[in-house]
Amino acid sequence: MECRFLGRSGIKVSPMGIGSWAIGGQFYMDEKIDGYGQTDDETSIKAIQTALDLGINFIDTSDAYGIGHSETVIGKALEGRRNQVVLATKFGYMGNEATRTLKGYNVAPGYIERACEASMRRLKTDIIDLYQLHVWEIGLSEMDCVAETLERMVEKGKIRTYGWSTDLVNGARLFSENLNCSAIQHQLNILQDAPDMLRLCEERNLASINRSPLAMGFLSGKFNHDSVLTSDDVRGAGHSWTEDIFKNGRPAPEVLEKLKAVREILTSNGRTLVQGSLAWIWAKSNATIPIPGFKTPKQIMENAKAMEFGALTREQMTEIDQLLN
């Protein structure tokens, strides 16, 4: 597949990136686990380097993931290879490293600049390519202040461009009016479409960075009616925002039925279910850049091979729409 662009910034990236939430390890939000179980840092580092070797040059993370631990692991993995990578991270949530807990948010100008400096230290870089607001919903006056701060940071050379991780289309529309806003990170997968956000990204020349492209791992195909996730996994911890896919630690019956309906199309032409799910996202829009999560080199290799297959055809997309609707 040809490269894609981080919207109006013109920064070239691979058609997919890697999302680095899972490699942050265990941490807490709202007194509940917000991680994907235990991780091994050496395995994470090998996985990141495997991604680079296979042509993936876009890495997305946040200072919230593992309360900075994800950024630290990425910094180690990129030693001697920083020039091969477009680095994206996020800011806004306040974390306590000692207790590995997120509590509240801060989007004051001084805090944003301090958070950026801390992320750069962990990532071992002197500039962040894409800096994103991580707090999904803020007030209008806060939004204006954040944008002004980020514009100054572009001028200072601390960041190249910026964006917002949100599913609020109206908020994204307002934020994208700012000169150097180039990307909106939002949820998108075959079970959770986002036509209005995609339309906005296309109209405004914004990158549509797609978190949860595999529906928190559901589209790996490894879950069934008997699957149970415990409370030490974010999918079984009781967060309300996981309930469309995982409720009370179990995959929702309706999403199991939807997946059953489209599995044959997604796995056509030799694709795995994961590869077909990524192919659906690429077929939705030329602005899309999915960032599937990972823990192991094996997962990276499966994800990367999806680029060899490319997007689904228009006919396949039409058939999927008919089956799901």
N, C-alpha and C positions, 0 to 999 in steps of 0.2 A: 504494500500500500504506500501511497505517497504521504509525505509529511503533512501535518496540519499546522495551524497557526494559533497562537494565543491572541485571538481576536485582532483588534486594531493595533496592538503592539508590534505585530509582524514577527514576533519571535517564533521560530520554527520548532516544532516538537514532533516526536513520533506519534502515530495515530492513537496509541494508548500510552498511558503512564502506569505507575504503580502507586497504590494508596497504602500509606504506612501507619495506619491506626493500629493494626494487630500487633506489629512488632514493638509497640511501646510497652507491652506487658500489662499487668494488672494495675488498675487505678480505679478511683471511685468518683461518682457524681451523684448528687442527691442521695447520698448514703447507700448507693447501689453500685455494684461492679460495672465498670464502663470499658472493660477490656475483653479480649478473646481468649482468656486462659494464659497459661504460662508460655514463655518463649525462651529460645536459646539465642543469645546475641551472635554467636559465631555462625549459626545457621542463617540468621537474618542477614548478616554481612555477606555471606556466600550468595544468598538469594539476590541481593541488590546488585552484586557484581555480575551475576548471571544475566540479570536484566540488561545491564549495559552491554555485555558481550553479544546479546541477541538483538540489539538495535533499539531498545527502549531507552529514551534519553530524558524522560520527564518523571520527576519524583515529587509526590505531594505528601506533606506531613502537617503537623501542628505542634505548637508548644504544649498543647493539652494532652497529647497522646503519651501516656506514661509519665505525665508531668515533666516533659522535656526528654524523656529517655529515647523516644523514637528519633528525635533530632540527633541525639548523641550517637546512636548506632549508625545513622546515615553519615554523619561526619566521619566516623571511623572507616566506613565502607568506601568513601569517596576520596580517601587520601591518595594523592597523585592522579586523580581522575576528575577533579572538579570541573575542568574545562569541557568534559564530555556530557555535562548534565545541565538541564534547566530545572532549577530548584524552586519549589513552591512550598510555603509554609503559612501558618495562620496564627492569629493572635486574638485576644479578647477575654478568654476565660482565665481566672486567677487560680493558680495551683499551689499547693503546699507539697514540696518535694519530700519532706520528712514523713508525712502521712499518706502521700500519693493520692491526694484528694483535690478535686476541683470544687470551688465554692464561689459563686458570684462572678461578675465580670467587671472589666474596667476598660473604657475606651477613651479616657482622657489623653490629650496629646502627649504629655510627659510619659505616661505609662506605655503608650504605643511605641515610643522611641526606645524606651528601656527594654521592652519586650523584644523589639527587633534586634537590639544589640546582643541580648542574651541568646536569641535564636542563632545569630551569626556565629557566636562563640561555640555553641554546641555543634553547629553544622560545619565549622571550620572554614568559613567563607567570609569575604569582605563585602559581598552584595547578595541580596536575595532577588531572584528573578521575578517571582510573582508572590506578593504579600497579600494575604486575604483576611478580611474580617471573619471571625469564626462564630460570632454571636448571631444567631439566626434572626433575631428581631430586636431592633432598637428604635428609639424615638427619632423624629425628624430632625430635631436640633442636634442630637448626637450624631446622626448620619452626616450632616453637613460638616460638623467638626472633624469627624473621622476622615472624610474626603479631603478636607483642607490639609490635615496633618499628612496624609499619604502623598498628596501633591508636593508638599515641601520635601518629603523624603525622596521622591523621585528627583527633584531638583538637586538635592544634596548627594545623589548617587548611592544612597543606601539600598534602594530598591529600583528595579527596572520598570515594573508596572504593578497594578494591584487589582483586587476583585473582592467578591463577597461570597461566602458560603451561606446560601439562604434558599428557601423554596417560596419566598414571598415575591410574586411577580411584580406587584406595584412598587415594592421597595427596591427591587433590582432595577426597575425602569428609572426611578429617580436617581439612584446611585450611579447608574451608567451614563448619566448626563455629564459626569465629570471627565475631564480630558484624558487622563491616563488610566481610567478604569477599562480593563480589557477582558475580564472573565467573570462569569458567575458559576460557582460550583453548586450543583443541585442534584437531587435524587433523580435517577432515571434508570429504569430497567423494564424488561418486557411485561412485568406485572404492575409496575408503577410508572405510567407514562406521564409526560409533562409537556403537552403540546403548546401551552401558552408561554412557558419559559423558553422553549426551543424557538418559538416564533420571535420572541423578544431578542434572543441572542442573534438570530439571523438578521433581523431588522437593524440592530445596533452594531453589528460586526463585533460581537463578543464571543469568546470561546465558551462553549457549554462543557464544563468539566463535570463529569458524571460520577458522583459518589454512589456507592452501593449498586454498581452495575450488575452484580450477581445476587442482588437481594439478600445481602448479609450472608452469602454462602449458600442460600437456598437453591440457587440455580446451578450448583455443582451436581445436583441430582442425588445427593447422598441421604436425603431425608425422606421419611415416609410417615404413615399414620402412627407408627409405634415409636418414632423418635422422641426423645426427651432431652432437653438441655437444662443443666443445673443452674443454680443461682450464681455460680462463680464464672458464668459466661454472660456477656451483655445481652445475648438473645434470650436468656432464661432468667434475667434479673428482675423482670417486672417493669421495665421502662415502657411508658405508654406509646412512645414513638416506634416501637418495634412490632406493635400488635397487628399491623396489616399483614405481616409475614409470620412472625412467631408470637403466639399468645400463650401465656402460662407455661413457657418453655417448650411448647409443641408447635410444629408447623400448622398454620391455619388450614383446615380442610378445603376451603374454597381455592386456595392457591395451589394445593396439590392437584386439584381437578383441572385448573387452568394449565398447569405445567403438563399434565397428561395429554391435554388436547393439542398442544403445540410441539411436544417433544420430537415427533417424527420430522417435522420441518426443520427444527433447530439442529438436529443431528444428521441432516442430509449431506450428501457429498463428502462423507468421511469426517465431518466435524464432531467434536465432543459437545455435550450440552453447554459447557462453559464457552466454547468457541462460537457456538451458534448464538448464544445470548449476547456476546460482544458484537457479533456480526449484525444483529438486529439494531443495536445502538448506532453503529456506523451508517446503516441504511436510513436511519431516521433523519440525519442532517449532516452536512459537511462540517458543521461547527462542533460536533460532538467529539470529546476526548474522554473515553472511559478510564477510570483509575481503579481497577480491581485490587482488592487487598491480597496479602500473601503472608505466608510464614516460612515456606520452604522453596528451594530451587526448583523442585518438581512442579510446584504450582506456577512459578514464573514461566517455566518452559511451556506448559500447556497454554497459558494465557498468551505468550508471545507468538505461538504458532497460529493463533487466530488471525494474525496480520497476513499470513500467507494465503489464507482462504479469502479474506476480504469481506465485504458487506453482503448481506442477503440481497436477492433480486427483488425488483418491484413486485413481481408476481407472488413471491413468497411472503412479502410484507402484507400484500392485500389478503392473502389466504389467512395469515395470522390474525389480522384485524377482524375478519369474518368469524373466525373461531372464538375469539375472546369477547366479541361484542354481540 
